[in-house]
C-alpha cells in the first residue's frame, strides 16, 4: 500500500508574520492534523473535524 503524505497548508496571513504559524492538513482517516511550521518534525496534533471546526469558530 502506498503512503500518501498530507497536504499541509498555512493561513494566508502567515507570510505577514514571517511564516511563524501552524500548518494544518486533512488526512485520509478523516482527521485534521496540526503542526508547528518552525518545527515540522517536533510532533503533530490530531483532531476530529468537528473539534477543529469548533476551535476555529471560537477563534474568530
C-alpha positions as CSV (number, residue, x, y, z in Angstrom):
1,X,0.0,0.0,0.0
2,X,1.3,3.5,-0.9
3,X,1.5,6.1,1.8
4,X,0.0,9.4,0.9
5,X,1.6,12.4,2.6
6,X,-0.8,15.0,4.0
7,X,-1.1,18.3,2.0
8,X,-0.1,20.9,4.6
9,X,-1.4,24.4,4.3
10,X,-0.8,27.6,6.3
11,X,-3.0,30.6,6.8
12,X,-2.9,33.2,4.1
13,X,-1.7,35.8,6.7
14,X,1.2,33.7,7.8
15,X,3.6,35.4,5.3
16,X,2.9,38.7,7.1
17,X,4.4,37.5,10.4
18,X,7.5,35.8,8.9
19,X,5.8,32.4,8.4
20,X,5.8,31.6,12.1
21,X,2.5,29.8,12.5
22,X,0.8,26.4,12.4
23,X,0.2,24.2,9.4
24,X,-3.0,22.2,9.0
25,X,-3.7,19.1,6.9
26,X,-6.6,16.7,6.4
27,X,-5.6,13.1,6.3
28,X,-7.2,10.0,4.8
29,X,-8.6,8.8,8.0
30,X,-10.8,11.9,8.4
31,X,-8.7,13.6,10.9
32,X,-7.3,17.2,11.0
33,X,-3.5,17.3,11.6
34,X,-1.8,20.4,13.1
35,X,1.9,21.1,13.5
36,X,4.3,24.0,14.2
37,X,5.7,25.4,10.9
38,X,9.0,26.2,12.7
39,X,9.4,22.6,14.0
40,X,7.8,20.2,11.5
41,X,9.4,17.1,13.0
42,X,8.5,18.1,16.5
43,X,5.2,16.3,16.6
44,X,1.7,16.6,15.2
45,X,-1.6,17.1,17.0
46,X,-4.7,15.2,15.7
47,X,-8.3,16.4,15.9
48,X,-11.7,15.3,14.7
49,X,-13.1,17.6,12.0
50,X,-15.9,18.6,14.4
51,X,-13.5,19.6,17.2
52,X,-11.3,21.5,14.7
53,X,-14.3,23.5,13.3
54,X,-15.3,24.4,16.9
55,X,-11.8,25.6,17.7
56,X,-11.6,27.7,14.5
57,X,-15.1,29.2,15.2
58,X,-14.1,30.1,18.7
59,X,-11.0,32.0,17.4
60,X,-13.0,34.2,15.1
